[in-house]
Amino acid sequence: MGKITLEGMEFFAYHGCFKEEQLIGTRFIVDLTVETDTNAAELSDHLHDTLNYVALYHAVKTEMEQKSHLLEHISRRIIDSICNQFPGITCLELKVSKLNPPVGGKMKQVSYTTQWPENH
């Protein structure tokens, strides 16, 4: 088993509960770690024996392009998409961060982190 981590994927998107957030958008950072059997790739040095991180990135990007109100909802969509496209994944951890959230004060970011399966 091995872990593949995509760190600091940055997207400009229109997620949020406020109408202004859905109109003007903001920046989001997504971190994804997936666990899968990497034994074949370790021996073969062939891309088809592992998870292609470019394809993982595009799965995240596709879901980030769809508007949502909540970080929890975005996260569930990303997890569902990845699990459907990459059945070799045994578990994953996902963190979605909204930069400069509209909280009425200065804050770097707010984040939501989840795992699949949930009891892992």
C-alpha positions in Angstrom: 0.0 0.0 0.0 1.1 3.5 -0.7 -0.3 7.1 -0.4 -0.5 9.6 -3.2 -1.0 13.2 -2.0 -2.1 16.2 -4.1 -1.3 19.2 -1.9 -2.3 22.8 -2.4 -4.6 22.5 -5.5 -5.9 26.0 -5.9 -9.2 26.9 -7.5 -11.3 30.0 -8.0 -14.9 29.0 -7.5 -18.3 30.4 -6.5 -19.2 28.4 -3.4 -20.9 29.9 -0.4 -24.2 30.6 1.3 -24.2 34.3 0.6 -25.4 35.6 -2.8 -22.2 37.7 -3.1 -20.0 34.6 -2.8 -21.9 32.9 -5.6 -21.5 36.1 -7.8 -17.9 37.2 -7.1 -16.3 34.0 -6.1 -13.1 33.4 -4.0 -10.1 31.1 -3.9 -10.1 27.6 -2.5 -7.3 25.2 -1.6 -7.9 21.4 -1.8 -5.6 18.8 -0.3 -6.2 15.1 -1.2 -4.5 12.0 0.0 -5.5 8.6 -1.4 -4.3 5.2 -0.3 -4.0 2.4 -2.9 -2.0 -0.7 -3.7 1.2 0.6 -5.3 3.1 -2.7 -5.4 2.8 -3.2 -9.2 3.9 0.4 -9.9 6.9 0.1 -7.6 8.1 -2.9 -9.6 7.1 -1.9 -13.1 7.6 1.8 -13.3 4.5 2.1 -15.5 1.8 4.7 -15.1 -1.0 2.2 -15.9 0.0 0.3 -12.7 -0.8 3.2 -10.4 -3.3 6.1 -9.9 -2.7 8.9 -12.4 -2.5 12.0 -10.3 -3.4 14.2 -13.3 -6.7 12.3 -13.5 -7.2 12.7 -9.8 -6.6 16.5 -10.2 -9.2 16.7 -13.0 -11.8 14.8 -10.9 -11.4 17.4 -8.2 -11.4 20.3 -10.7 -14.6 19.1 -12.3 -16.4 19.1 -8.9 -15.0 22.5 -7.8 -16.5 24.0 -11.0 -20.0 23.2 -9.8 -21.5 25.7 -7.3 -22.3 24.6 -3.8 -23.4 26.4 -0.6 -21.4 24.3 1.8 -17.8 22.9 2.0 -19.3 19.7 3.3 -21.4 19.3 0.1 -18.4 20.0 -2.2 -16.4 17.5 -0.3 -19.0 14.7 -0.6 -19.2 15.3 -4.4 -15.4 15.1 -4.7 -15.3 11.9 -2.7 -18.1 10.3 -4.6 -16.6 11.2 -8.0 -13.1 9.9 -7.0 -14.4 6.7 -5.5 -16.5 6.0 -8.7 -13.6 6.8 -11.1 -10.8 5.1 -9.1 -12.1 1.8 -7.5 -8.6 0.9 -6.4 -8.6 3.5 -3.7 -9.0 1.9 -0.3 -9.2 5.2 1.7 -8.8 8.9 1.3 -8.6 12.1 3.2 -9.8 15.4 1.7 -9.4 18.9 3.0 -11.2 21.9 1.3 -10.3 25.4 2.5 -12.0 28.6 1.6 -9.5 31.5 1.7 -10.7 34.9 3.2 -14.1 33.7 4.2 -16.7 36.5 4.9 -16.9 36.2 8.7 -16.9 39.9 9.5 -13.2 39.9 10.5 -9.8 39.0 9.3 -9.3 35.2 8.8 -6.9 33.4 6.6 -9.2 30.5 5.8 -11.8 28.1 7.0 -11.5 24.4 6.2 -13.5 21.2 6.2 -11.6 17.8 6.5 -13.2 14.4 6.0 -12.2 10.8 5.4 -13.5 7.9 3.4 -14.4 5.4 4.5 -15.7 7.4 7.5 -14.6 5.0 10.2 -11.0 4.8 8.8 
